[in-house]
Amino acid sequence: MNWDNRFASRTAQMKRSTVREILKLTAQPGVISFAGGLPAPEFFPVDRIREVSDIVLAERGREVLQYSTSEGMPELRGWIAERMSKGALKISPDNILILSGSQQALDLVGRVLLDERDVVIVENPTYVGMLSAWKPYDIQFTAVPTDQDGMIVDELEPLLQPGDAKMLYTIPSFQNPQGTTMSRPRRAKLAALLQQYNLPVYEDDPYGELYFDGEKMPSVLEMEAAQRGTTSIEDCTTIYAGTFSKTLTPGLRVGWVAAAYPVIDKLVQAKQATDLHTSTLSQFITYEMIRDGKFLDDHVANLRKVYRERRDLMLATMDRCFPAEVTWTRPSGGLFTMVTMPEHLNAVDVLQEALKQNVAFVPCDGFFIGETGHNTFRLNYSNARPEMIVTGIERLGAVLKSLLTQA
């Protein structure tokens, strides 16, 4: 049978993830990978997970191995709701849905809120996983430019005035792929625009806890609630997605979405048709690890220290080894920096040369809206050990200098 004639037309917009495909190359021995958005595996809390797994299996074994509710474990939803309730903003467990990683939130939100040819406003560049999730709906993506302070919110209002935008998507903290953070004044301006235009905004926040400098920035959801003068998420248009993948371990596949109850209710209906519920065992293990708050706080504090040191080492080595014609972002948290080369260089071609030196990264052309970004690539500093960072960046710097000399 010719299956190509049988697939739904929307599958023409489905492509294999560039990042996931490059990760296959990095599995080869000797390759120094700055490609994936991967946490440092040597800091996964293996012993703690083993300990709490024994506890939950001994105390609630039959329950944790059974089917569960689609909304998620009540205790875990309550813990997240309490953790997110800051200042005047109060969030109920009914406003929380537990997911199989926050990537599932993108899939479910697309199912319940987006129709074909809807207009979605995004930062440029933006998260390629979101584009992969929503492109099959034949979405019209409208791009807002960015700089070192994140989305240039002053450029947003003209895009809202036609009134045809269905949603705004943003990663305000330590953005993927740039590593940049939306400044507090811009968050306040965005909150004011949300109140004025009542535009739904999807706040993707997988990296927010991994801040290195100062204090954690208030979320767009918090800023919107303050702008509206409300204590309830029910009055807000922000849909907030969080995850434990970057703070505990991605293998558990536990994330969540927080939103007004009508949105949660519809997402639950979509989830029931997708996977029924997130792994019961993973939810119980996660909750047992974090329930006292102290373990998670201590663990994340250690991750901040380690990732800050690796960021500093990578940036210092780039300062020393990269040619003057090349620039890069200087993140204050998260996992990434984005490199920009002269226009005549193509990151895909540079990657081929880098792989010959056993160094890998992710070209960023797929993260951009429009015909741009071919001369940019993303580097991850959280996953590689310090000695690998130095060696890999030295090799990459030599590749860049060689290519620029040939041009």
N, C-alpha and C positions, 0 to 999 in steps of 0.2 A: 504493500500500500504506500502511496505517496502521502506521507503525513503532512507535508508542507501545505497541502491543499485543505487540510482538515483543521488546522489551528485557527483559533479565534483571531480576528483581524488585529486586536489589541496587542497580540504577542509580537507584532512587528516592532513595537516600541521596547520590547524586553531584550536586554543585552546582558551578557555575563559581566559581573563586576570587574572593572579594571584592577581594583585593589586586590580582590580575591585571587585573580589570575596571577598577578605579580607575586603574591604570597607563595604560590606553588614554586616559583623560581627560587625564592629565598630559602626553601627547604633543602636545597642542595648544600652539601658540606662546604664549609669555608666562606659562604656568602655572608657579608655583613649587611644586615637589612635595616634600613630606616623607612621601610615601606608601610607596614601595617600600623593601625592605630592601636597597638597592643600594649597592655600594662606589662610591668616587669614580672615575669613568672616566678623569679626567685623570692618574691615578696608575697606570693599567694599564701593565704593563711591555712596551709594544708593541715597542720596539726590541730588547729582550732576546728576546722571543718570535720576532721576525723572524730574529734571529741564530741562535738554537738550532734553529729550523725548517730553516734552510739546512744546519746541521750534521747533523741527523738524517736529512734527505733525501739529503744527499750521501754520508753514511757508511753508512746502513742503510735506504735508500729502499725497496727491495723488501720488507723486513721490516716497516717501519712502515705500509705500505699494505696489508698482508695481514691476514687473520683472525688472531686471537690466542687465547690460553687464556682461559677464563672467569674464572679466579682473578685474572688481571691480570699485568702485567709483573713478572717476578721481582725485577729490580733495584729497582723502585719499591716493591714490597711489603717488600723487605728494608730499604730506607731508612726507611720508615714504622715498621716494627717496631723498628728500632734507636732511632729518635727517641722512640718511646713507651716504651721500656724505661728506666725511671727508678728509682733506688734499688735495692731488692731485686727489683722486678718486672721479669721478662724476658719479652718477647713474641717469638714466632717468626714468620717470614714466612708460615708455614702458618696463622697466626691472623689474617691480613689478607686481605680481599677488596676489590679495587678496583671502584668503582661509578661509574655515570654521574651524579655528584653525590650528596650525602648524602641527598637526598630519595628516591632510589631505595632506600636502606636501609629507609625507612619502608614502602615498598610491599612489599619482599621479606620483611621481618620479619613484616608482617601476614599474608602468604601462608603462612609456615611455622610461625608460632606461635599465631595467633589463630583461634578457631572462633566461630561465631555465638553471640551472647549472652555471650561471655566478659566478665569484669570487668577493666577496665584503670584503674589509679589515676593521676591526673594532677594537676598543679598547676592552680590556678584564679586567673587565666586561664592558658591554655596555647597552644601553637603551632597555628594554624589549619590549617597544611599537614598536620600529623599527624592532626587530626580528619578532614580530607578523605580522607586515605589509609585510615583505619581505620573510618570510619562505615559504609561499605558492608557490613562484616561484622556490622552490627547490634550493635556493641559497647556494653556498659553502662559509661559513664565515671563514675567516682567521684572527686570533687574534694577536694583538700587545700587549705586556705586558704594564702595567702601574705602576706608583709609585706615591709618594706624589706630583710630578710635572706633573701629567697627562701622556699622551701617551709617551712612551720611543721612541722618533722618530728615534734614532740610530738603533733601532730594525726594523724599517719600510723598509729601503732601500733594504735589502735582499729579502723582500716579493714583491718588485716592479720589481726586475730584471728579473723574468721569463716572464714578460710582459703580463700576463693573467688576471691581476686584472681589473675589470670593474669600480670600484669606491671605494673610501674611505669614511667611515662614522665616524664622530667625534662630540662630545660635548666638545669643548675645555674649556668652562668656567663653573665651578661649576657642574661638570659632574653628571649625574644621572646613577648609584646610589651612587657614591663615594663622591661627593662633591668636588673633586679635580679640579685643574685648570692647564692647559698646560702653562708652563712658556714661557716668551717672547723669550728666545733663541731657545726653541723647536719650537715655532711658526715660527720663522725665518727659521729654518732648514727645517720645513715642507714646507714652501713657496718655498724654493729653490728646493725641490724635486718635487713639483708640476710643476715648470717651466721645470725641467729636463725631467720629464716623461710624462707631459701633462695628468696627471691622474685627472678625475673628483673627486671632494671632496664635500660631503654633510656636510655643517657646520650647526649643529643644535644648536640654541642659544636662548632657552626660558628663561634662567636665567641671561643673561649677564648684564642686568641693575641692578641686585641685588648684587652689590659688596659692601663689608663692609669696606675694608681696601685699602687705596691709591686711585688710579684712575682706571677707566675702562680699561681693557686690549684691545689692538687693535684686531680686528677680524682677522681670517685667511684670509678672503677676502681682507681686507686692506693690510695685510702683503704680500699676493700674488701680488696684484697690484703694491706695492712698489718694490717687487723683480723683477717683469717684467718691471718696469719703464714705466707703462702705467697709463693713467687717466681714462680708460674705463673698465667697467665690461665685455664688449664684448671680451676682450683679456684674461679673467680669466676663470679658470676651476672650480672655487668654486660656488656651489649652496648654497645660504644662506637662512635659514628658521628662521623667527622670529614670535613673537606672543604678543598679548596684554593680554593673559590669566593670566600671572603672575604679570602684572603691573596694570591692571584695574580690570578685573573680567573674569573668565573662562566661565561664563554663556553667554556672548555675542558671543563667538565662532568666534573671528576675529583674523586671523593670516595672514602671507604673506610669499612669497618666492621671493628672488631677484636673478637674473641670467642673463646670456647672452640671447639676444632676441630669438634665435632659440630654446632655452630650454623653455622659457616662452611661446612661440607660441605653442609648442607641449603640454605643460602642460595645456594651455587653452583648447585645443582640448579634452584632457582627462577629464578636469573639466566639459565641456559641456555635456559629456556623463554620468557624475556622479551626479551632483546636479544643473546644469545650472549656478548657481552663488551663492555666499555667501549672506546671508540675507541682503537685502537692508536696512532694518530698523536698524539692528545691525551696519552696516557700517556707516550710517548717525549719529547714536548716538555716536559711537566711535569718528568719526571725529569732531563732535561738542564739545566733551569733551576735545580733545587734540589740537585743531587747533591753540590756542594761545601759546602752548608749556609750558606755566607756570604751568597750573594745573597738567599736567602729571609730570613735573619735581618736583614740590612740593610734589605730592602724592607719587612718587617713593622714594624721599628722606626720607619721613616719614616711608615708608615700610622698607627701609634699616636700619633705626634706630631701629625699632621694631624687625626686624628679627635678627639684630646683638645682641640685648639684649637677645633674646630667644636662639640664638646659644650659647652665652656666658654662659647662665644659664644651658643649657643642658650639655655642655662640663664640666662645673665646677661640676655639680651633678654627671656626669659619673666619673670624677676624684675621687670624694668622695665615690661613692657607688659601682662602678664596680670592680670585682676582678682583681688582677694584671695580670692574664693570658690572659686577654681580651684587645684588642687594637682597636683604631678607628681613622678615619681621622679627620682632623681639618680644615674644609672648611673656605675660606676667603669670601664666599658669597653663594648665592643660598638658597636651601631649605633642604639639606640632609647632613648627615654623615653616613658612612658605618662602621659597627662593624665587627671585625674578632675575632672569638673564637678559642680555641684549636681544632685541627683537629678531635678529637673524638666526638665533639658535632655537632649536626645537627640542623640548625636553624628552620626547620619545627617542630621538637620535642620541641625545646625551646618555639616556638610560642604557642604550645598547653598548656604548663605550664603557660606561661605568660597570656594567655586568661583566665585561672582560676583565675588570679589576676586582671582581667579586664584591661589588657594592650595589645595593638596590635602593630605589626610592620610587615614589609615585608621581608620574607626570600629572599636572593639574588641568589639562585642557578639558577633561570631562567634567570638571567642577564649575566651569564657566558657562554663562548664558551668552550666546552669540559667538562669533568667530574671533575669539581671543583666548589668551591663556596658554598658547602653545609654548611660550618661553618661560613657564613657571613649573615648579615641582615642590612637593611636600616632603619634609623630613620629620620623622618621629624620633624623639630623644628618650622616651621612657623605657623602651624595650631593650636597648643595647647597653651592655656593661661599659663602664668608663673607658677601658682600654680599647674596646671595639669602636667607641665613638671617635676617639682620637685617630686610630688607624683608618677608619672609614672616611672621615672627613678629609684627612690628608690625601687619600687616594682620589677622592672626588674633586678636591681642589686641583690636583695635578691634571685630571681629565679636563676640567673646565679651562685651565690655563692653556692646555694643548689645543683644544678646539678653538679658543679665541685667537691663538697665535696663527692657526691655519686659515682663519677667516680673512 
